[in-house]
């Protein structure tokens, strides 16, 4: 969610003071509109990807159920086939015996011939049905295996991405940043103390170093989309801060500063989206100083592209 900006310069002109020029306001407003569009696009893609994964998993479960049912039918049909083969052999033996008996058994022989023909037809029908069930079972198993393979590859890609990012950031303290996997995405959470001074949107040298190392791990990963989310605690902004009206502004501008550093260090701009969540997505309560510190963070969310999943979904 991106905040709707108040037309500050009209307000300031009305009160006779001027801290932000109309040009700068227009620039911020344009940035805000672009960020809203980018976030909406990203959220739409994420929703589509999440639905795609859920549909694939549902299909896999349905196919598992169908496969089990087909296996049961196949086993039963196989048993029926064996029973009919045995009965057919008995009838055939009986028929051969009848052929060698006296003429008084001719009528019985004709009846057994009819029974033998009927049994032969039933045996052939059962054999064909058994072959069809075997083919269907093999196809279901192939589709289940294909879906499981793609899902496993996606999980492996996320795990490899997490390791790559963690290795790139090994020299930073755990209370400065964390790397974890949630909902099929890699979350890199950077504490305020690593990146910014209080109320500032300028990244500190130590934070720039961390972002440069992260960019080095991501610049060649063309199939990774990057969302940079700024977060704050619930303490209101000092109204005297130039160009920053509230925590929404602060979170957005901090995210933009980080995006600029990633881009300058080789990460393609079209892969990155900047967004601000202000104080409205805390990880813990703001009731304590420690809780506020945890909420003042920037999250860099890494999402592998799901093109192959979409192709499998379309094929099925």
Buried (B, 14 or more C-beta within 10 A) or exposed (E): BBBEBEEBBEEBEEEEEEEBEBEBBEEBBEBBEEBBEBBBEBBEBBEEBEEBBEEBEEBBEEBBEBBEEBBEBBEEBBEBBEEBBEBBEEBBEBBEEBEEEEEEBEEEBEEBBEBBEEBBEBBEEBBEBBEEBBEBBEBBBEBBEBBBEBBEEBEEBBEEBBEBBBEBBEEBEEEBBBBEBEEBBBBBBBBBBBBBEEEBBEBBEEBBBBBBBBBEBBBEBEEBBBBBBBBBBBBEBEEEBEBBBBBBBBBBBBBBBBBBBBBEBEBEEEBBBBBBBBBBBBEEEBEEEEBBBBBBBBBBBBBBBBEBBBEBBEEE
